[in-house]
Amino acid sequence: MHIAVVGGGLTGMTAAQDLAQAGHQVALFERDSVLGGLAGSFEVGGTLLERFYHHIFTSDRSVLDLIIQLGLGENMEWKPTTTSYYADRVYRLAAPIDVLRFRPLPFLDRIRFGMLVFQARFVGDWRPLEGMTAKEWLIRLSGRRVYEQVWAAMLRGKFGDRAEEISAVWIWNKVKLRGGSRGKSGQERLGYLRGGFGLMVEALEAKLAGLGVAVHKDSPVEVIEPAPEGGFLVRSDGGSTRYDQVLVTTAPELLAEMTPGLPANYRQQLRSIEYMANVCCVLDLDRSLSEVYWLNISDNRIPFVGLVEHTNIQGPERYGGSHLVYLTRYCDPLDEYYTMSDDELVKAYLPHIQRIFPQFRPEWVRRSYVWRERYAQPVIARHYSRLRPDFATPLPGLWLGCMAQIYPEDRGMNYAVEYGHLVAQRILSDGGTHRV
Ligand SMILES: Cc1cc2nc3c(=O)[nH]c(=O)nc-3n(C[C@H](O)[C@H](O)[C@H](O)COP(=O)(O)OP(=O)(O)OC[C@H]3O[C@@H](n4cnc5c(N)ncnc54)[C@H](O)[C@@H]3O)c2cc1C
């Protein structure tokens, strides 16, 4: 079969690999000039760095298997990392003992807060959580004060006005995943690929080339339409080519835009899956801000929800001495920070860094980069399983495999790889027959 894969993120690349390995002729279309999608990279000091901060958890089996298969297993490093929390000052929250010392909460609430991680681990069946919001679940387990003090600002920072609609399933999964990635002492351990996850993307790209996959970069797909002789015409680069099957790995809304022939009710379903955008500022500093890797910001006056000092997981020596800090903001695509110029954004952020780290001086900034992504995080509201689209679309031979299908888990490189395998298997097993 001739198969087109739209989107060169990890889902599309993994699926393209599996389909080509099964003997099919595959073409991969990517809008951007590099592959990797949200896990794409750029270079700092001669080393690849993700545009958006990335690490993996000890339970991320599928991406670890891919790394090993690509011959990069030796590069995988597991580091104890420090997570902290900023309210009026920085509080360390890296190990269970830190929770007991967490002064913003009265002592009993600290215990309730700490217990949440254990309670989340023992939730066997997530279905009863589907009808509950994250807010209801968090208040039920750890009380209103813990919710207001710790979780409310975090949820607002990630989902804006939609924060109170977010499903308990989403937060349960987050707490479980992060709480589970720990060493014996309870200290958090996170994984990073020495040299950057970009090495994995590059190795996968080389593998695709070896398998004969035709990779078209800088090639946004504009239209997908049924071909008169069967299959689909895919229009990109000013030309149209016919394929027997097409797999789209972009946000569902983009599939609706690209494919006018989809039934109206299905297009409506795709459009009702909302995504948060993300604007991520990367600062190249001449010195470190602190020893904290991951700083959650719980202060509504600060326009970013997280500050990630990447060079606390991969030393600055790998980046020609640069200390690299990400400042992340999830938002609506019309948000003022998302739409302002890169220079304005950096200028607006600097005083807030100083608020958190009073010793910080703007002169420490050697360079800055700003990355934006419209489709960064699906909004997972209550009863999301009813909204989640199937791999099969109503047009036989047209498939959707994307971040918005990952559930009850949340998006991440691991699930992009896992769902890439799953959607390829489904295409191979259904062989073009249709099932919704
Ligand atoms: C801020 C941030 C931090 C993250 N941190 C982590 C982390 O620490 N660990 C982790 O595991 N994961 C993390 N992730 C998530 C992870 O990056 C994603 O889950 C994963 O990379 C998604 O892969 P994908 O292929 O499904 O989607 P995408 O990477 O979104 O790929 C879709 C691709 O389709 C392309 N495309 C869109 N329209 C068209 C078109 N018309 N024609 C052709 N191509 C098109 C896009 O350019 C893109 O390359 C993070 C994400 C963000 C935003």
The ligand as an ORCA input file, in Angstrom:
! r2SCAN-3c Opt
* xyz 0 1
  C       5.778     22.675     27.079
  C       5.821     21.193     26.848
  C       6.591     20.400     27.663
  C       6.617     19.022     27.471
  N       7.397     18.274     28.301
  C       7.443     16.939     28.125
  C       8.289     16.159     28.933
  O       8.974     16.644     29.830
  N       8.312     14.819     28.716
  C       7.555     14.221     27.740
  O       7.638     13.003     27.577
  N       6.745     14.949     26.961
  C       6.656     16.291     27.125
  N       5.855     17.037     26.324
  C       4.918     16.365     25.408
  C       5.549     15.738     24.179
  O       6.427     16.643     23.549
  C       4.412     15.370     23.229
  O       3.466     14.583     23.900
  C       4.858     14.592     22.010
  O       6.058     15.074     21.468
  C       3.725     14.662     20.977
  O       4.055     14.027     19.777
  P       2.991     13.966     18.595
  O       3.692     13.417     17.427
  O       1.783     13.238     19.055
  O       2.509     15.443     18.353
  P       3.353     16.753     17.788
  O       4.703     16.656     18.372
  O       2.481     17.876     18.057
  O       3.440     16.408     16.245
  C       2.493     16.834     15.308
  C       3.260     17.296     14.084
  O       2.352     17.636     13.043
  C       2.888     18.732     12.338
  N       1.824     19.353     11.544
  C       0.791     20.116     11.965
  N       0.003     20.485     10.917
  C       0.565     19.917      9.819
  C       0.214     19.915      8.439
  N      -0.865     20.560      7.971
  N       1.006     19.244      7.573
  C       2.102     18.575      8.008
  N       2.474     18.554      9.308
  C       1.713     19.193     10.200
  C       3.447     19.615     13.435
  O       4.374     20.542     12.941
  C       4.077     18.552     14.343
  O       5.423     18.294     13.990
  C       5.835     18.423     26.460
  C       5.058     19.237     25.621
  C       5.045     20.616     25.810
  C       4.217     21.458     24.916
*
